[in-house]
């Protein structure tokens, strides 16, 4: 899709609530959030899906970064709308 110019924006990595157990190892009570990636394809934002039609999720941002770089992406955006902004600053006071 990159060669055909159907992807028109850098991928966006987002923190999301876990939807699948992740191969039997995901502990949804202890780790309720994962990372997923969205691409703009033909002007529409779509999430990456697995072969089974489920949203593809990564428990580690490092592993997702390695996957993206392996696919040829050297630039991507990270979004985390789940964790509160400024929490670290509030803890310092």
PDB file with one MODEL, atoms N, CA, C and O in Angstrom:
MODEL        1
ATOM      1  N   UNK A   1       0.811  -1.194   0.000  1.00  0.00           N
ATOM      2  CA  UNK A   1       0.000   0.000   0.000  1.00  0.00           C
ATOM      3  C   UNK A   1       0.854   1.257   0.000  1.00  0.00           C
ATOM      4  O   UNK A   1       0.445   2.283  -0.543  1.00  0.00           O
ATOM      5  N   UNK A   2       2.025   1.191   0.597  1.00  0.00           N
ATOM      6  CA  UNK A   2       2.890   2.364   0.602  1.00  0.00           C
ATOM      7  C   UNK A   2       3.331   2.677  -0.825  1.00  0.00           C
ATOM      8  O   UNK A   2       3.331   3.839  -1.231  1.00  0.00           O
ATOM      9  N   UNK A   3       3.704   1.658  -1.584  1.00  0.00           N
ATOM     10  CA  UNK A   3       4.167   1.866  -2.952  1.00  0.00           C
ATOM     11  C   UNK A   3       3.042   2.365  -3.863  1.00  0.00           C
ATOM     12  O   UNK A   3       3.307   3.066  -4.840  1.00  0.00           O
ATOM     13  N   UNK A   4       1.808   2.017  -3.560  1.00  0.00           N
ATOM     14  CA  UNK A   4       0.680   2.445  -4.393  1.00  0.00           C
ATOM     15  C   UNK A   4       0.122   3.803  -3.959  1.00  0.00           C
ATOM     16  O   UNK A   4      -0.859   4.279  -4.530  1.00  0.00           O
ATOM     17  N   UNK A   5       0.740   4.426  -2.956  1.00  0.00           N
ATOM     18  CA  UNK A   5       0.345   5.746  -2.462  1.00  0.00           C
ATOM     19  C   UNK A   5      -1.064   5.769  -1.870  1.00  0.00           C
ATOM     20  O   UNK A   5      -1.724   6.808  -1.885  1.00  0.00           O
ATOM     21  N   UNK A   6      -1.528   4.632  -1.349  1.00  0.00           N
ATOM     22  CA  UNK A   6      -2.851   4.603  -0.704  1.00  0.00           C
ATOM     23  C   UNK A   6      -2.753   5.074   0.735  1.00  0.00           C
ATOM     24  O   UNK A   6      -3.737   5.566   1.288  1.00  0.00           O
ATOM     25  N   UNK A   7      -1.581   4.934   1.358  1.00  0.00           N
ATOM     26  CA  UNK A   7      -1.361   5.463   2.705  1.00  0.00           C
ATOM     27  C   UNK A   7      -0.956   6.916   2.552  1.00  0.00           C
ATOM     28  O   UNK A   7       0.044   7.223   1.904  1.00  0.00           O
ATOM     29  N   UNK A   8      -1.729   7.809   3.145  1.00  0.00           N
ATOM     30  CA  UNK A   8      -1.498   9.227   2.893  1.00  0.00           C
ATOM     31  C   UNK A   8      -1.038   9.990   4.128  1.00  0.00           C
ATOM     32  O   UNK A   8      -1.002  11.221   4.110  1.00  0.00           O
ATOM     33  N   UNK A   9      -0.689   9.292   5.187  1.00  0.00           N
ATOM     34  CA  UNK A   9      -0.277   9.962   6.415  1.00  0.00           C
ATOM     35  C   UNK A   9       0.599   8.987   7.196  1.00  0.00           C
ATOM     36  O   UNK A   9       0.518   7.776   6.993  1.00  0.00           O
ATOM     37  N   UNK A  10       1.435   9.513   8.086  1.00  0.00           N
ATOM     38  CA  UNK A  10       2.233   8.619   8.914  1.00  0.00           C
ATOM     39  C   UNK A  10       1.321   7.828   9.850  1.00  0.00           C
ATOM     40  O   UNK A  10       0.269   8.325  10.252  1.00  0.00           O
ATOM     41  N   UNK A  11       1.714   6.595  10.200  1.00  0.00           N
ATOM     42  CA  UNK A  11       0.903   5.805  11.128  1.00  0.00           C
ATOM     43  C   UNK A  11       0.770   6.504  12.478  1.00  0.00           C
ATOM     44  O   UNK A  11       1.659   7.243  12.902  1.00  0.00           O
ATOM     45  N   UNK A  12      -0.353   6.257  13.139  1.00  0.00           N
ATOM     46  CA  UNK A  12      -0.596   6.790  14.473  1.00  0.00           C
ATOM     47  C   UNK A  12      -0.725   5.605  15.419  1.00  0.00           C
ATOM     48  O   UNK A  12      -1.585   4.744  15.237  1.00  0.00           O
ATOM     49  N   UNK A  13       0.133   5.570  16.425  1.00  0.00           N
ATOM     50  CA  UNK A  13       0.097   4.530  17.453  1.00  0.00           C
ATOM     51  C   UNK A  13      -0.725   5.081  18.606  1.00  0.00           C
ATOM     52  O   UNK A  13      -0.464   6.187  19.080  1.00  0.00           O
ATOM     53  N   UNK A  14      -1.715   4.322  19.061  1.00  0.00           N
ATOM     54  CA  UNK A  14      -2.608   4.803  20.109  1.00  0.00           C
ATOM     55  C   UNK A  14      -2.717   3.776  21.231  1.00  0.00           C
ATOM     56  O   UNK A  14      -2.668   2.569  20.997  1.00  0.00           O
ATOM     57  N   UNK A  15      -2.863   4.273  22.436  1.00  0.00           N
ATOM     58  CA  UNK A  15      -3.102   3.419  23.600  1.00  0.00           C
ATOM     59  C   UNK A  15      -4.594   3.177  23.680  1.00  0.00           C
ATOM     60  O   UNK A  15      -5.380   4.125  23.682  1.00  0.00           O
ATOM     61  N   UNK A  16      -4.993   1.913  23.746  1.00  0.00           N
ATOM     62  CA  UNK A  16      -6.407   1.545  23.718  1.00  0.00           C
ATOM     63  C   UNK A  16      -6.703   0.501  24.778  1.00  0.00           C
ATOM     64  O   UNK A  16      -5.794  -0.147  25.298  1.00  0.00           O
ATOM     65  N   UNK A  17      -7.970   0.345  25.092  1.00  0.00           N
ATOM     66  CA  UNK A  17      -8.391  -0.708  26.014  1.00  0.00           C
ATOM     67  C   UNK A  17      -8.259  -2.055  25.310  1.00  0.00           C
ATOM     68  O   UNK A  17      -8.670  -2.205  24.159  1.00  0.00           O
ATOM     69  N   UNK A  18      -7.691  -3.020  25.996  1.00  0.00           N
ATOM     70  CA  UNK A  18      -7.460  -4.359  25.441  1.00  0.00           C
ATOM     71  C   UNK A  18      -8.794  -5.000  25.041  1.00  0.00           C
ATOM     72  O   UNK A  18      -9.761  -4.972  25.802  1.00  0.00           O
ATOM     73  N   UNK A  19      -8.830  -5.580  23.830  1.00  0.00           N
ATOM     74  CA  UNK A  19     -10.040  -6.261  23.368  1.00  0.00           C
ATOM     75  C   UNK A  19      -9.861  -7.771  23.284  1.00  0.00           C
ATOM     76  O   UNK A  19     -10.846  -8.510  23.287  1.00  0.00           O
ATOM     77  N   UNK A  20      -8.619  -8.240  23.208  1.00  0.00           N
ATOM     78  CA  UNK A  20      -8.388  -9.677  23.141  1.00  0.00           C
ATOM     79  C   UNK A  20      -7.352 -10.066  24.180  1.00  0.00           C
ATOM     80  O   UNK A  20      -6.605  -9.230  24.687  1.00  0.00           O
ATOM     81  N   UNK A  21      -7.327 -11.339  24.481  1.00  0.00           N
ATOM     82  CA  UNK A  21      -6.442 -11.802  25.544  1.00  0.00           C
ATOM     83  C   UNK A  21      -4.999 -11.904  25.087  1.00  0.00           C
ATOM     84  O   UNK A  21      -4.107 -12.010  25.929  1.00  0.00           O
ATOM     85  N   UNK A  22      -4.738 -11.877  23.828  1.00  0.00           N
ATOM     86  CA  UNK A  22      -3.362 -11.855  23.340  1.00  0.00           C
ATOM     87  C   UNK A  22      -2.649 -13.186  23.434  1.00  0.00           C
ATOM     88  O   UNK A  22      -1.615 -13.281  24.096  1.00  0.00           O
ATOM     89  N   UNK A  23      -3.171 -14.214  22.792  1.00  0.00           N
ATOM     90  CA  UNK A  23      -2.495 -15.495  22.754  1.00  0.00           C
ATOM     91  C   UNK A  23      -2.533 -16.246  24.071  1.00  0.00           C
ATOM     92  O   UNK A  23      -1.738 -17.163  24.279  1.00  0.00           O
ATOM     93  N   UNK A  24      -3.431 -15.881  24.955  1.00  0.00           N
ATOM     94  CA  UNK A  24      -3.550 -16.584  26.225  1.00  0.00           C
ATOM     95  C   UNK A  24      -2.673 -16.024  27.321  1.00  0.00           C
ATOM     96  O   UNK A  24      -2.744 -16.487  28.459  1.00  0.00           O
ATOM     97  N   UNK A  25      -1.839 -15.032  27.009  1.00  0.00           N
ATOM     98  CA  UNK A  25      -0.922 -14.489  28.001  1.00  0.00           C
ATOM     99  C   UNK A  25      -1.371 -13.143  28.561  1.00  0.00           C
ATOM    100  O   UNK A  25      -0.836 -12.693  29.574  1.00  0.00           O
ATOM    101  N   UNK A  26      -2.337 -12.497  27.927  1.00  0.00           N
ATOM    102  CA  UNK A  26      -2.770 -11.175  28.373  1.00  0.00           C
ATOM    103  C   UNK A  26      -3.607 -11.251  29.643  1.00  0.00           C
ATOM    104  O   UNK A  26      -4.583 -11.998  29.707  1.00  0.00           O
ATOM    105  N   UNK A  27      -3.231 -10.492  30.631  1.00  0.00           N
ATOM    106  CA  UNK A  27      -3.991 -10.418  31.877  1.00  0.00           C
ATOM    107  C   UNK A  27      -4.798  -9.128  31.833  1.00  0.00           C
ATOM    108  O   UNK A  27      -4.283  -8.058  32.157  1.00  0.00           O
ATOM    109  N   UNK A  28      -6.066  -9.228  31.433  1.00  0.00           N
ATOM    110  CA  UNK A  28      -6.873  -8.034  31.221  1.00  0.00           C
ATOM    111  C   UNK A  28      -7.154  -7.266  32.506  1.00  0.00           C
ATOM    112  O   UNK A  28      -7.358  -6.052  32.466  1.00  0.00           O
ATOM    113  N   UNK A  29      -7.168  -7.949  33.638  1.00  0.00           N
ATOM    114  CA  UNK A  29      -7.402  -7.246  34.905  1.00  0.00           C
ATOM    115  C   UNK A  29      -6.163  -6.462  35.326  1.00  0.00           C
ATOM    116  O   UNK A  29      -6.275  -5.341  35.823  1.00  0.00           O
ATOM    117  N   UNK A  30      -4.982  -7.045  35.129  1.00  0.00           N
ATOM    118  CA  UNK A  30      -3.745  -6.398  35.549  1.00  0.00           C
ATOM    119  C   UNK A  30      -3.237  -5.398  34.511  1.00  0.00           C
ATOM    120  O   UNK A  30      -2.715  -4.341  34.864  1.00  0.00           O
ATOM    121  N   UNK A  31      -3.391  -5.732  33.240  1.00  0.00           N
ATOM    122  CA  UNK A  31      -2.911  -4.872  32.153  1.00  0.00           C
ATOM    123  C   UNK A  31      -4.086  -4.625  31.201  1.00  0.00           C
ATOM    124  O   UNK A  31      -4.219  -5.324  30.196  1.00  0.00           O
ATOM    125  N   UNK A  32      -4.939  -3.638  31.505  1.00  0.00           N
ATOM    126  CA  UNK A  32      -6.143  -3.442  30.696  1.00  0.00           C
ATOM    127  C   UNK A  32      -5.923  -2.686  29.388  1.00  0.00           C
ATOM    128  O   UNK A  32      -6.840  -2.608  28.570  1.00  0.00           O
ATOM    129  N   UNK A  33      -4.730  -2.127  29.169  1.00  0.00           N
ATOM    130  CA  UNK A  33      -4.496  -1.319  27.978  1.00  0.00           C
ATOM    131  C   UNK A  33      -3.381  -1.911  27.128  1.00  0.00           C
ATOM    132  O   UNK A  33      -2.457  -2.544  27.639  1.00  0.00           O
ATOM    133  N   UNK A  34      -3.486  -1.693  25.822  1.00  0.00           N
ATOM    134  CA  UNK A  34      -2.469  -2.126  24.872  1.00  0.00           C
ATOM    135  C   UNK A  34      -2.222  -0.997  23.883  1.00  0.00           C
ATOM    136  O   UNK A  34      -2.813   0.078  23.993  1.00  0.00           O
ATOM    137  N   UNK A  35      -1.353  -1.246  22.926  1.00  0.00           N
ATOM    138  CA  UNK A  35      -1.069  -0.295  21.862  1.00  0.00           C
ATOM    139  C   UNK A  35      -1.568  -0.875  20.545  1.00  0.00           C
ATOM    140  O   UNK A  35      -1.463  -2.079  20.310  1.00  0.00           O
ATOM    141  N   UNK A  36      -2.104  -0.026  19.697  1.00  0.00           N
ATOM    142  CA  UNK A  36      -2.512  -0.434  18.360  1.00  0.00           C
ATOM    143  C   UNK A  36      -2.076   0.648  17.381  1.00  0.00           C
ATOM    144  O   UNK A  36      -1.643   1.725  17.790  1.00  0.00           O
ATOM    145  N   UNK A  37      -2.191   0.362  16.100  1.00  0.00           N
ATOM    146  CA  UNK A  37      -1.735   1.322  15.095  1.00  0.00           C
ATOM    147  C   UNK A  37      -2.865   1.592  14.106  1.00  0.00           C
ATOM    148  O   UNK A  37      -3.601   0.690  13.706  1.00  0.00           O
ATOM    149  N   UNK A  38      -2.975   2.858  13.727  1.00  0.00           N
ATOM    150  CA  UNK A  38      -3.971   3.297  12.749  1.00  0.00           C
ATOM    151  C   UNK A  38      -3.247   3.861  11.529  1.00  0.00           C
ATOM    152  O   UNK A  38      -2.216   4.524  11.648  1.00  0.00           O
ATOM    153  N   UNK A  39      -3.806   3.585  10.360  1.00  0.00           N
ATOM    154  CA  UNK A  39      -3.287   4.104   9.099  1.00  0.00           C
ATOM    155  C   UNK A  39      -4.400   4.855   8.388  1.00  0.00           C
ATOM    156  O   UNK A  39      -5.570   4.487   8.490  1.00  0.00           O
ATOM    157  N   UNK A  40      -4.031   5.916   7.663  1.00  0.00           N
ATOM    158  CA  UNK A  40      -5.002   6.584   6.808  1.00  0.00           C
ATOM    159  C   UNK A  40      -4.883   5.958   5.425  1.00  0.00           C
ATOM    160  O   UNK A  40      -3.881   6.136   4.732  1.00  0.00           O
ATOM    161  N   UNK A  41      -5.915   5.226   5.037  1.00  0.00           N
ATOM    162  CA  UNK A  41      -5.943   4.532   3.747  1.00  0.00           C
ATOM    163  C   UNK A  41      -7.056   5.134   2.912  1.00  0.00           C
ATOM    164  O   UNK A  41      -8.223   5.115   3.304  1.00  0.00           O
ATOM    165  N   UNK A  42      -6.695   5.657   1.780  1.00  0.00           N
ATOM    166  CA  UNK A  42      -7.666   6.286   0.875  1.00  0.00           C
ATOM    167  C   UNK A  42      -8.504   7.339   1.587  1.00  0.00           C
ATOM    168  O   UNK A  42      -9.693   7.486   1.300  1.00  0.00           O
ATOM    169  N   UNK A  43      -7.889   8.076   2.518  1.00  0.00           N
ATOM    170  CA  UNK A  43      -8.560   9.172   3.202  1.00  0.00           C
ATOM    171  C   UNK A  43      -9.388   8.772   4.411  1.00  0.00           C
ATOM    172  O   UNK A  43     -10.089   9.610   4.978  1.00  0.00           O
ATOM    173  N   UNK A  44      -9.324   7.511   4.818  1.00  0.00           N
ATOM    174  CA  UNK A  44     -10.104   7.030   5.959  1.00  0.00           C
ATOM    175  C   UNK A  44      -9.160   6.384   6.969  1.00  0.00           C
ATOM    176  O   UNK A  44      -8.300   5.588   6.593  1.00  0.00           O
ATOM    177  N   UNK A  45      -9.317   6.729   8.269  1.00  0.00           N
ATOM    178  CA  UNK A  45      -8.495   6.114   9.310  1.00  0.00           C
ATOM    179  C   UNK A  45      -8.988   4.693   9.574  1.00  0.00           C
ATOM    180  O   UNK A  45     -10.177   4.476   9.809  1.00  0.00           O
ATOM    181  N   UNK A  46      -8.071   3.729   9.532  1.00  0.00           N
ATOM    182  CA  UNK A  46      -8.406   2.325   9.801  1.00  0.00           C
ATOM    183  C   UNK A  46      -7.378   1.751  10.769  1.00  0.00           C
ATOM    184  O   UNK A  46      -6.207   2.131  10.756  1.00  0.00           O
ATOM    185  N   UNK A  47      -7.841   0.831  11.606  1.00  0.00           N
ATOM    186  CA  UNK A  47      -6.912   0.159  12.513  1.00  0.00           C
ATOM    187  C   UNK A  47      -6.397  -1.102  11.842  1.00  0.00           C
ATOM    188  O   UNK A  47      -7.076  -1.703  11.010  1.00  0.00           O
ATOM    189  N   UNK A  48      -5.208  -1.486  12.212  1.00  0.00           N
ATOM    190  CA  UNK A  48      -4.615  -2.704  11.677  1.00  0.00           C
ATOM    191  C   UNK A  48      -5.327  -3.901  12.290  1.00  0.00           C
ATOM    192  O   UNK A  48      -5.517  -3.956  13.504  1.00  0.00           O
ATOM    193  N   UNK A  49      -5.718  -4.855  11.460  1.00  0.00           N
ATOM    194  CA  UNK A  49      -6.415  -6.032  11.946  1.00  0.00           C
ATOM    195  C   UNK A  49      -5.574  -7.274  11.734  1.00  0.00           C
ATOM    196  O   UNK A  49      -4.735  -7.337  10.835  1.00  0.00           O
ATOM    197  N   UNK A  50      -5.817  -8.259  12.581  1.00  0.00           N
ATOM    198  CA  UNK A  50      -5.151  -9.553  12.441  1.00  0.00           C
ATOM    199  C   UNK A  50      -5.856 -10.351  11.341  1.00  0.00           C
ATOM    200  O   UNK A  50      -6.868  -9.907  10.798  1.00  0.00           O
ATOM    201  N   UNK A  51      -5.322 -11.519  11.020  1.00  0.00           N
ATOM    202  CA  UNK A  51      -5.924 -12.376  10.003  1.00  0.00           C
ATOM    203  C   UNK A  51      -7.317 -12.829  10.416  1.00  0.00           C
ATOM    204  O   UNK A  51      -8.131 -13.177   9.561  1.00  0.00           O
ATOM    205  N   UNK A  52      -7.600 -12.829  11.711  1.00  0.00           N
ATOM    206  CA  UNK A  52      -8.913 -13.248  12.206  1.00  0.00           C
ATOM    207  C   UNK A  52      -9.926 -12.106  12.263  1.00  0.00           C
ATOM    208  O   UNK A  52     -11.061 -12.300  12.698  1.00  0.00           O
ATOM    209  N   UNK A  53      -9.516 -10.918  11.826  1.00  0.00           N
ATOM    210  CA  UNK A  53     -10.434  -9.786  11.789  1.00  0.00           C
ATOM    211  C   UNK A  53     -10.512  -8.992  13.076  1.00  0.00           C
ATOM    212  O   UNK A  53     -11.352  -8.100  13.203  1.00  0.00           O
ATOM    213  N   UNK A  54      -9.646  -9.301  14.039  1.00  0.00           N
ATOM    214  CA  UNK A  54      -9.615  -8.552  15.295  1.00  0.00           C
ATOM    215  C   UNK A  54      -8.557  -7.462  15.219  1.00  0.00           C
ATOM    216  O   UNK A  54      -7.602  -7.563  14.449  1.00  0.00           O
ATOM    217  N   UNK A  55      -8.733  -6.426  16.019  1.00  0.00           N
ATOM    218  CA  UNK A  55      -7.736  -5.359  16.057  1.00  0.00           C
ATOM    219  C   UNK A  55      -6.412  -5.925  16.548  1.00  0.00           C
ATOM    220  O   UNK A  55      -6.371  -6.637  17.551  1.00  0.00           O
ATOM    221  N   UNK A  56      -5.334  -5.612  15.845  1.00  0.00           N
ATOM    222  CA  UNK A  56      -4.001  -6.067  16.238  1.00  0.00           C
ATOM    223  C   UNK A  56      -3.531  -5.229  17.414  1.00  0.00           C
ATOM    224  O   UNK A  56      -3.610  -4.002  17.360  1.00  0.00           O
ATOM    225  N   UNK A  57      -3.041  -5.864  18.481  1.00  0.00           N
ATOM    226  CA  UNK A  57      -2.631  -5.163  19.699  1.00  0.00           C
ATOM    227  C   UNK A  57      -1.234  -5.596  20.098  1.00  0.00           C
ATOM    228  O   UNK A  57      -0.841  -6.745  19.898  1.00  0.00           O
ATOM    229  N   UNK A  58      -0.487  -4.655  20.666  1.00  0.00           N
ATOM    230  CA  UNK A  58       0.838  -4.923  21.196  1.00  0.00           C
ATOM    231  C   UNK A  58       0.854  -4.516  22.657  1.00  0.00           C
ATOM    232  O   UNK A  58       0.352  -3.448  23.007  1.00  0.00           O
ATOM    233  N   UNK A  59       1.418  -5.341  23.506  1.00  0.00           N
ATOM    234  CA  UNK A  59       1.544  -5.017  24.919  1.00  0.00           C
ATOM    235  C   UNK A  59       2.704  -4.085  25.190  1.00  0.00           C
ATOM    236  O   UNK A  59       2.758  -3.445  26.240  1.00  0.00           O
ATOM    237  N   UNK A  60       3.632  -4.002  24.253  1.00  0.00           N
ATOM    238  CA  UNK A  60       4.832  -3.197  24.432  1.00  0.00           C
ATOM    239  C   UNK A  60       4.978  -2.208  23.284  1.00  0.00           C
ATOM    240  O   UNK A  60       4.915  -2.586  22.113  1.00  0.00           O
ATOM    241  N   UNK A  61       5.173  -0.949  23.627  1.00  0.00           N
ATOM    242  CA  UNK A  61       5.409   0.064  22.600  1.00  0.00           C
ATOM    243  C   UNK A  61       6.719  -0.207  21.867  1.00  0.00           C
ATOM    244  O   UNK A  61       6.837   0.086  20.677  1.00  0.00           O
ATOM    245  N   UNK A  62       7.702  -0.765  22.572  1.00  0.00           N
ATOM    246  CA  UNK A  62       8.984  -1.101  21.933  1.00  0.00           C
ATOM    247  C   UNK A  62       8.800  -2.141  20.828  1.00  0.00           C
ATOM    248  O   UNK A  62       9.407  -2.028  19.763  1.00  0.00           O
ATOM    249  N   UNK A  63       7.968  -3.150  21.075  1.00  0.00           N
ATOM    250  CA  UNK A  63       7.733  -4.186  20.063  1.00  0.00           C
ATOM    251  C   UNK A  63       6.954  -3.636  18.882  1.00  0.00           C
ATOM    252  O   UNK A  63       7.204  -4.015  17.738  1.00  0.00           O
ATOM    253  N   UNK A  64       6.015  -2.748  19.151  1.00  0.00           N
ATOM    254  CA  UNK A  64       5.262  -2.124  18.059  1.00  0.00           C
ATOM    255  C   UNK A  64       6.186  -1.247  17.223  1.00  0.00           C
ATOM    256  O   UNK A  64       6.087  -1.237  15.996  1.00  0.00           O
ATOM    257  N   UNK A  65       7.072  -0.519  17.867  1.00  0.00           N
ATOM    258  CA  UNK A  65       8.036   0.298  17.121  1.00  0.00           C
ATOM    259  C   UNK A  65       8.907  -0.577  16.224  1.00  0.00           C
ATOM    260  O   UNK A  65       9.136  -0.240  15.063  1.00  0.00           O
ATOM    261  N   UNK A  66       9.390  -1.690  16.753  1.00  0.00           N
ATOM    262  CA  UNK A  66      10.219  -2.605  15.956  1.00  0.00           C
ATOM    263  C   UNK A  66       9.430  -3.140  14.764  1.00  0.00           C
ATOM    264  O   UNK A  66       9.972  -3.262  13.665  1.00  0.00           O
ATOM    265  N   UNK A  67       8.153  -3.459  14.974  1.00  0.00           N
ATOM    266  CA  UNK A  67       7.324  -3.955  13.878  1.00  0.00           C
ATOM    267  C   UNK A  67       7.163  -2.878  12.808  1.00  0.00           C
ATOM    268  O   UNK A  67       7.316  -3.159  11.619  1.00  0.00           O
ATOM    269  N   UNK A  68       6.854  -1.639  13.222  1.00  0.00           N
ATOM    270  CA  UNK A  68       6.687  -0.553  12.256  1.00  0.00           C
ATOM    271  C   UNK A  68       7.966  -0.308  11.466  1.00  0.00           C
ATOM    272  O   UNK A  68       7.927  -0.134  10.248  1.00  0.00           O
ATOM    273  N   UNK A  69       9.093  -0.294  12.158  1.00  0.00           N
ATOM    274  CA  UNK A  69      10.371  -0.085  11.459  1.00  0.00           C
ATOM    275  C   UNK A  69      10.657  -1.235  10.498  1.00  0.00           C
ATOM    276  O   UNK A  69      11.214  -1.022   9.421  1.00  0.00           O
ATOM    277  N   UNK A  70      10.280  -2.448  10.884  1.00  0.00           N
ATOM    278  CA  UNK A  70      10.441  -3.603  10.006  1.00  0.00           C
ATOM    279  C   UNK A  70       9.575  -3.515   8.758  1.00  0.00           C
ATOM    280  O   UNK A  70       9.898  -4.111   7.730  1.00  0.00           O
ATOM    281  N   UNK A  71       8.474  -2.770   8.845  1.00  0.00           N
ATOM    282  CA  UNK A  71       7.583  -2.568   7.699  1.00  0.00           C
ATOM    283  C   UNK A  71       8.005  -1.370   6.851  1.00  0.00           C
ATOM    284  O   UNK A  71       7.370  -1.065   5.842  1.00  0.00           O
ATOM    285  N   UNK A  72       9.082  -0.691   7.264  1.00  0.00           N
ATOM    286  CA  UNK A  72       9.599   0.425   6.478  1.00  0.00           C
ATOM    287  C   UNK A  72       9.183   1.808   6.946  1.00  0.00           C
ATOM    288  O   UNK A  72       9.480   2.796   6.275  1.00  0.00           O
ATOM    289  N   UNK A  73       8.501   1.903   8.085  1.00  0.00           N
ATOM    290  CA  UNK A  73       8.087   3.206   8.602  1.00  0.00           C
ATOM    291  C   UNK A  73       9.151   3.720   9.561  1.00  0.00           C
ATOM    292  O   UNK A  73       9.466   3.059  10.550  1.00  0.00           O
ATOM    293  N   UNK A  74       9.704   4.886   9.279  1.00  0.00           N
ATOM    294  CA  UNK A  74      10.680   5.472  10.187  1.00  0.00           C
ATOM    295  C   UNK A  74      10.093   6.646  10.967  1.00  0.00           C
ATOM    296  O   UNK A  74      10.739   7.167  11.877  1.00  0.00           O
ATOM    297  N   UNK A  75       8.878   7.067  10.621  1.00  0.00           N
ATOM    298  CA  UNK A  75       8.193   8.144  11.324  1.00  0.00           C
ATOM    299  C   UNK A  75       6.784   7.669  11.659  1.00  0.00           C
ATOM    300  O   UNK A  75       6.083   7.119  10.810  1.00  0.00           O
ATOM    301  N   UNK A  76       6.385   7.886  12.895  1.00  0.00           N
ATOM    302  CA  UNK A  76       5.011   7.611  13.301  1.00  0.00           C
ATOM    303  C   UNK A  76       4.694   8.466  14.510  1.00  0.00           C
ATOM    304  O   UNK A  76       5.598   8.936  15.201  1.00  0.00           O
ATOM    305  N   UNK A  77       3.420   8.666  14.764  1.00  0.00           N
ATOM    306  CA  UNK A  77       2.954   9.490  15.872  1.00  0.00           C
ATOM    307  C   UNK A  77       2.444   8.595  16.987  1.00  0.00           C
ATOM    308  O   UNK A  77       1.896   7.523  16.730  1.00  0.00           O
ATOM    309  N   UNK A  78       2.624   9.036  18.221  1.00  0.00           N
ATOM    310  CA  UNK A  78       2.142   8.280  19.379  1.00  0.00           C
ATOM    311  C   UNK A  78       1.093   9.100  20.098  1.00  0.00           C
ATOM    312  O   UNK A  78       1.306  10.278  20.384  1.00  0.00           O
ATOM    313  N   UNK A  79      -0.045   8.480  20.393  1.00  0.00           N
ATOM    314  CA  UNK A  79      -1.152   9.122  21.107  1.00  0.00           C
ATOM    315  C   UNK A  79      -1.482   8.310  22.333  1.00  0.00           C
ATOM    316  O   UNK A  79      -1.627   7.089  22.266  1.00  0.00           O
ATOM    317  N   UNK A  80      -1.599   8.987  23.444  1.00  0.00           N
ATOM    318  CA  UNK A  80      -1.994   8.319  24.685  1.00  0.00           C
ATOM    319  C   UNK A  80      -3.052   9.185  25.351  1.00  0.00           C
ATOM    320  O   UNK A  80      -2.732  10.095  26.116  1.00  0.00           O
ATOM    321  N   UNK A  81      -4.302   8.898  25.058  1.00  0.00           N
ATOM    322  CA  UNK A  81      -5.414   9.662  25.625  1.00  0.00           C
ATOM    323  C   UNK A  81      -5.944   9.037  26.907  1.00  0.00           C
ATOM    324  O   UNK A  81      -6.933   9.513  27.464  1.00  0.00           O
ATOM    325  N   UNK A  82      -5.301   7.982  27.379  1.00  0.00           N
ATOM    326  CA  UNK A  82      -5.801   7.258  28.550  1.00  0.00           C
ATOM    327  C   UNK A  82      -5.178   7.778  29.844  1.00  0.00           C
ATOM    328  O   UNK A  82      -5.889   8.042  30.814  1.00  0.00           O
ATOM    329  N   UNK A  83      -3.860   7.926  29.862  1.00  0.00           N
ATOM    330  CA  UNK A  83      -3.187   8.395  31.069  1.00  0.00           C
ATOM    331  C   UNK A  83      -3.399   9.892  31.245  1.00  0.00           C
ATOM    332  O   UNK A  83      -3.342  10.641  30.269  1.00  0.00           O
ATOM    333  N   UNK A  84      -3.643  10.342  32.478  1.00  0.00           N
ATOM    334  CA  UNK A  84      -3.870  11.774  32.703  1.00  0.00           C
ATOM    335  C   UNK A  84      -2.635  12.609  32.384  1.00  0.00           C
ATOM    336  O   UNK A  84      -1.508  12.205  32.672  1.00  0.00           O
ATOM    337  N   UNK A  85      -2.854  13.757  31.798  1.00  0.00           N
ATOM    338  CA  UNK A  85      -1.768  14.679  31.475  1.00  0.00           C
ATOM    339  C   UNK A  85      -1.403  15.457  32.729  1.00  0.00           C
ATOM    340  O   UNK A  85      -2.286  15.906  33.460  1.00  0.00           O
ATOM    341  N   UNK A  86      -0.116  15.619  32.983  1.00  0.00           N
ATOM    342  CA  UNK A  86       0.332  16.398  34.109  1.00  0.00           C
ATOM    343  C   UNK A  86       0.387  15.629  35.420  1.00  0.00           C
ATOM    344  O   UNK A  86       0.655  16.227  36.462  1.00  0.00           O
ATOM    345  N   UNK A  87       0.145  14.340  35.404  1.00  0.00           N
ATOM    346  CA  UNK A  87       0.161  13.555  36.629  1.00  0.00           C
ATOM    347  C   UNK A  87       1.557  13.552  37.253  1.00  0.00           C
ATOM    348  O   UNK A  87       1.681  13.671  38.472  1.00  0.00           O
ATOM    349  N   UNK A  88       2.591  13.420  36.457  1.00  0.00           N
ATOM    350  CA  UNK A  88       3.963  13.397  36.984  1.00  0.00           C
ATOM    351  C   UNK A  88       4.300  14.735  37.637  1.00  0.00           C
ATOM    352  O   UNK A  88       4.970  14.767  38.670  1.00  0.00           O
ATOM    353  N   UNK A  89       3.842  15.837  37.046  1.00  0.00           N
ATOM    354  CA  UNK A  89       4.097  17.147  37.617  1.00  0.00           C
ATOM    355  C   UNK A  89       3.378  17.297  38.965  1.00  0.00           C
ATOM    356  O   UNK A  89       3.924  17.892  39.894  1.00  0.00           O
ATOM    357  N   UNK A  90       2.173  16.767  39.071  1.00  0.00           N
ATOM    358  CA  UNK A  90       1.417  16.858  40.315  1.00  0.00           C
ATOM    359  C   UNK A  90       2.089  16.040  41.418  1.00  0.00           C
ATOM    360  O   UNK A  90       2.027  16.407  42.591  1.00  0.00           O
ATOM    361  N   UNK A  91       2.726  14.941  41.044  1.00  0.00           N
ATOM    362  CA  UNK A  91       3.404  14.102  42.041  1.00  0.00           C
ATOM    363  C   UNK A  91       4.655  14.780  42.603  1.00  0.00           C
ATOM    364  O   UNK A  91       5.070  14.492  43.725  1.00  0.00           O
ATOM    365  N   UNK A  92       5.257  15.686  41.814  1.00  0.00           N
ATOM    366  CA  UNK A  92       6.477  16.360  42.267  1.00  0.00           C
ATOM    367  C   UNK A  92       6.191  17.452  43.282  1.00  0.00           C
ATOM    368  O   UNK A  92       7.078  17.821  44.051  1.00  0.00           O
ATOM    369  N   UNK A  93       4.985  17.970  43.301  1.00  0.00           N
ATOM    370  CA  UNK A  93       4.666  19.090  44.200  1.00  0.00           C
ATOM    371  C   UNK A  93       4.440  18.646  45.615  1.00  0.00           C
ATOM    372  O   UNK A  93       4.164  19.472  46.484  1.00  0.00           O
TER     373      UNK A  93
ENDMDL
END
